Amino acid sequence: MPGFPLTPSIRVSDMHKAIDFYHALLGFEINRGTPDEGNMSLKRGPSNIMIETAGAFYSPAYNDAIRQRLGTPSAHALYIEAEDLDDLYARVTASGIEVIDPLADREWGQAEFTVADPEGNWLTFYKALG
């Protein structure tokens, strides 16, 4: 099957801040794009995401809608598998970023923790137990 069956797109107001968070801190690899292009494809293990800003590649109405939604609270969280969960959690807590839910073993058979990105989007990193 070509491509990726599902790629969430996270809209951000500051691409440079976002790439510092996703690439430098969380260890996502850059597949495509640069912060100045306003659209980047990232990968961490088997997970793929896009980070994007409002830009010339969208219609003015869509850009306005993106800007209106930035920074608004959402109950959604992306679940991202992380084989290096303990090391990642240590980096996250040492960095001082907001941890929404600390690392813990869950009754459904995985360890996980949740952080907020600079825009307030929640990311839950997990690893199967055992």
Secondary structure, 3 states (H helix, E strand, C coil): CCCCCCCCEEECCCHHHHHHHHHHHCCCEEEECCHHHCEEEEEECCEEEEEECCCCCCCHHHHHHHHHHCCCCCCCEEEEECCCHHHHHHHHHHHCCCEEEEEEEECCCEEEEEEECCCCCEEEEEEECC
